[in-house]
């Protein structure tokens, strides 16, 4: 169900965008569903956001 990210594991935040693009290209999540992408960077830096998906 989840995209393969092994080629992206050494970059902290950009993989979130690549995974999101792949999920959207696959047609999921469906409109109305929510998701929370998160990324952790070097040292201690973190990013997270709550998304609600709609129609294009």
N, C-alpha and C positions, 0 to 999 in steps of 0.2 A: 504494500500500500504506500509506503514512504519511498521517495526517490533515493537512488543510490548517491551517497555523498562522500564516498571514500576518497575521491579525487579532490575534494574541497576541504578536507579536515584540517589543513595547516593554515587556513586563513580564518581569522576570528569572526568578523561580521558579514562579509560579502556572501557566504554560503546561504544565509537566510534569504537573500533576494533570489538566488538561483533556485533554491528549493521552492519558494513561493511561485516563481514563474512556471516551474515544472508542474506543480499542483494545479495551477490555473489552466495550463495547457491540457491537462488530463480531464478537466471539467469538474474537479472537486477543489474546494468544498462547494456545496450547493448554496444558492442564495439563502440568507437568513442564518447560516451556520457561523459560528465564531471560532477563532483560532488565536493562539498566542505564540508568535515567533520569539525566540530568545537566542542570544549569542553571548559568548564569554570571550574576552580578549586577553591580551598579555597582562601580566601582573594581576590586578583585579579590576577589570572593567566589565560592565555588563550592559546589555540592551534587552528590553522586552517591550512588547506592545500588544494591546488587545485589539483584534480586528473583527469586524462584522462584515461578512461578504454579501454583496448585492448583485444586481444584474448589470451587465455592461451597457 
